[in-house]
Amino acid sequence: MNMKNITPLERASLNATIHTARMALCESIQEMVQTMIELQVLIEDAEKAPPECAMYDPEMLAKMKEEERSIMKTLSNIASLVETQSGICA
């Protein structure tokens, strides 16, 4: 679609679609950031716990760290994509 030759109605429709998608992306990003913050708190608590504390087992701690890395990678990929598409630095 040639963006220079679209009607105002077509532009409004396209903007509504883009806005809806961007809002959904923002909501997903906020959820990922919140999850990552919660994981970081749990990881920090687990690492501060005395060795005899059985609240956090090593396998669970490893899974939390893996999930944190996965979320960070996803957020970095999203930032890179937005940077590339919009020509901005994220």
PENOR-V917136 format. One record per run of one state. SS is the DSSP state (A for helix, B for strand, O for the rest). FROM is the first residue (numbers start at 1). TO is the last residue. Records with the same first field share a line. If there is no record, write none. Layout:
SS->FROM-TO / FROM-TO
This chain:
O->1-2 / 6-7 / 49-57 / 87-90
A->3-5 / 8-48 / 58-86
